[in-house]
Amino acid sequence: MDQENIENVENLAEDLPRVIAEMEKKCKQAPDNVVAWHHLGLVYMKAGRIEDAIESLEKCIVIDDQANQPMINLGAIYFGQGNLDKAQELNEMAIAVQPDLSAQAYANLGLIWQQRNEMDKSIVFYEKAIQYDPKLATVWMNLTSVLTMKGEDERALKSARKATELEPDSALAQNNLAVALFFSGDFATAKNHIEKARELGYSVDPNFEAALEEKLA
């Protein structure tokens, strides 16, 4: 399913019961229509009907074992349930069948390995995701966090700058940039970005802010 169809799900979600009924009817009429089943799975996800979403997305994969977007979305469900092994399996399947359309799958694997505290593996997958789609701002943010934790200050700063370039109004990106600047020794600029993060609604860590103020004193 392409991005336009995914966005259509969001637009239709204001009237979920009607949308679900329409999509269920379409799937019944065309039981081998992968796009219809995928669309239905996404709407079920939006409605919080997780078991139904799993069933619909699994149906997609049975119909078409090359359908990598349903694999990625099904992996997201299992990740949300804390089943990292199943999430990993599905994202790896998505990459295997369509590597050039799997930037999000690589990003998801980065997050899975980050959750497991395997930071080096996490970095590999985040960087692979960026290789396929350098405009994934969230991946740049996650990569910044991992690099900061590893003490790779120069790389973290580069990643943080890229994230804010892509999403200047992201509170998290602004906060991450402030932290990266702090560890790079640019305390005045870090202060500017922490203020920007606060303006955007970020709950600034008081310990970090105190450390920053101490450096500026």
ABEGO torsion letter per residue (X at the ends): XBAAAAAAAAAAAABAAAAAAAAAAAAAABAABAAAAAAAAAAAAAAGBAAAAAAAAAAAAAABAABAAAAAAAAAAAAAAGBAAAAAAAAAAAAAABAAAAAAAAAAAAAAAAAAGBAAAAAAAAAAAAAABAABAAAAAAAAAAAAAAGBAAAAAAAAAAAAAABAABAAAAAAAAAAAAAAGBAAAAAAAAAAAAAAGBBBBAAAAAAAAAAAX
